[in-house]
Amino acid sequence: MKVNISEQVRRFVLCLAPEPRKRLRQALRLLEDEKGDIKALEHELQGFFRLRVRSYRVILAYREEQSTGTIEIDCLFCERRSIVYEVFTAMNSTLRGR
């Protein structure tokens, strides 16, 4: 399965200390086989998923590529667990024009 990494996720991972950076990179590579602690989100984030990597969360979305019909995973946002859902919910609401 193809995994697309957003620029925010790339920058966030690069800013981490070596050990958490290594863990997140490994977890993102394992997504190609849909491995990892993945869970569907609820309420206002329904339709999105999260990947848990210790105290970090990556917000994901599954998407069907129109030209090939294959399913891809978009890694949209990454942050510490303590704030990831609040920040992503606010960003998502702004993007949807709420």
C-alpha positions as CSV (number, residue, x, y, z in Angstrom):
1,M,0.0,0.0,0.0
2,K,1.3,3.5,-0.9
3,V,1.8,5.9,2.0
4,N,1.9,9.7,1.4
5,I,3.6,11.8,4.0
6,S,2.5,15.5,4.4
7,E,5.1,18.2,4.7
8,Q,3.9,18.9,8.3
9,V,4.7,15.3,9.2
10,R,8.1,15.4,7.5
11,R,9.1,18.6,9.3
12,F,7.8,17.4,12.7
13,V,9.7,14.1,12.5
14,L,12.9,15.9,11.5
15,C,12.7,18.2,14.5
16,L,12.6,15.3,17.0
17,A,15.5,13.8,18.9
18,P,17.2,10.8,17.3
19,E,15.4,8.1,19.2
20,P,11.8,9.3,18.7
21,R,12.6,10.2,15.1
22,K,13.8,6.7,14.5
23,R,10.6,5.2,16.0
24,L,8.3,7.4,14.0
25,R,10.1,6.7,10.8
26,Q,9.9,3.0,11.4
27,A,6.2,3.2,12.2
28,L,5.6,5.2,9.0
29,R,7.4,2.5,7.0
30,L,5.3,-0.2,8.6
31,L,2.2,1.5,7.4
32,E,2.9,0.2,3.9
33,D,1.8,-3.2,5.3
34,E,-0.9,-1.6,7.4
35,K,1.0,-2.6,10.6
36,G,1.0,-0.5,13.7
37,D,-1.3,0.6,16.4
38,I,-4.0,2.1,14.1
39,K,-7.4,3.1,15.4
40,A,-10.4,4.8,13.9
41,L,-11.3,8.2,15.4
42,E,-14.8,9.3,16.5
43,H,-17.1,12.3,16.7
44,E,-15.8,15.3,14.7
45,L,-12.8,13.3,13.5
46,Q,-14.8,10.4,12.2
47,G,-13.3,9.2,8.9
48,F,-9.8,9.7,10.1
49,F,-7.5,7.3,11.9
50,R,-4.6,7.6,14.3
51,L,-1.3,5.8,14.4
52,R,0.1,5.6,18.0
53,V,3.9,5.7,18.4
54,R,4.6,6.1,22.1
55,S,3.6,9.7,23.1
56,Y,3.1,10.8,19.5
57,R,0.1,10.4,17.2
58,V,-0.1,10.6,13.4
59,I,-3.5,11.4,11.9
60,L,-4.2,9.3,8.8
61,A,-6.8,9.1,6.1
62,Y,-7.4,6.2,3.7
63,R,-8.0,7.4,0.1
64,E,-8.8,5.6,-3.2
65,E,-6.6,6.8,-6.0
66,Q,-8.9,7.6,-8.8
67,S,-6.6,6.7,-11.7
68,T,-5.6,3.2,-10.4
69,G,-8.4,2.3,-8.0
70,T,-5.8,1.5,-5.3
71,I,-6.1,2.5,-1.7
72,E,-3.5,4.9,-0.3
73,I,-2.8,6.2,3.2
74,D,-2.3,9.9,3.6
75,C,-0.4,10.9,6.8
76,L,-1.8,14.3,7.4
77,F,-0.7,15.5,10.8
78,C,1.7,14.5,13.6
79,E,2.1,15.9,17.1
80,R,2.3,14.9,20.8
81,R,-0.7,13.0,22.1
82,S,-1.5,15.8,24.5
83,I,-2.4,18.3,21.8
84,V,-2.7,16.4,18.5
85,Y,-6.5,16.0,18.5
86,E,-7.3,19.6,19.5
87,V,-5.0,21.1,17.0
88,F,-6.1,18.8,14.1
89,T,-9.8,19.3,14.9
90,A,-9.3,23.1,14.8
91,M,-7.3,22.8,11.5
92,N,-9.9,20.5,10.0
93,S,-12.8,22.7,11.0
94,T,-11.0,25.7,9.4
95,L,-10.4,23.8,6.2
96,R,-14.0,22.7,5.9
97,G,-15.1,26.3,6.5
98,R,-17.0,25.7,9.8
